[in-house]
Amino acid sequence: MLQVPQKELRRINCIFNRFQNQLGGGEGTVGIYGTVTTTGVAAILVALRGIPTGHVDIPSCLTDIGSGLGCPLLLAIDFDEAFGIEIDPAKCLKAKAFIPRCYKELTARNLINYRREKIRPTVCADVQNILKLPFCTHVYSFWEGFNEENKRDVGKLLRRSPYVVGIAIVQRACREPDVPAFFLRNFKEATLKGICL
């Protein structure tokens, strides 16, 4: 797995912050805005990509549920494809500008090296209204602000997605007993490999 050096992650974070500020911040009109450090996201994605797709003919595809502006998508250097799902129309519009601007700057500075087409356009929809998840193998989701109904909807969606092999759920405040309980309720056939608190 490709590991982005710490020094480069700091430079990437500065670019993310600059373009986010130019767009008026990461906030939107629905839900709350939360973020994880660039270093934290990169480490999560490396660990997530360590879970094989199970077949050499299946490309890896990262889906970020609650993708906001799309920072994790830009850091998905080890995946063949990536796309986000976002409920907030304001964040979807910002992502439409943010991702190409950041991509252009990051490639110009040799901080990333992959084709732009690998990041598909953000799907602007409530997961409750998505009947089937577009093809993906790995899922990242920052759950700050997700209520129990949102979490159940994500669980239903992922259960109907036959190629998903890895899920990373990120949340600031999480009591350890809640995590296995959630997985048992929503992913009965899944195996919980570990919890990082």
Disulfide bonds with the S-S distance in Angstrom:
none
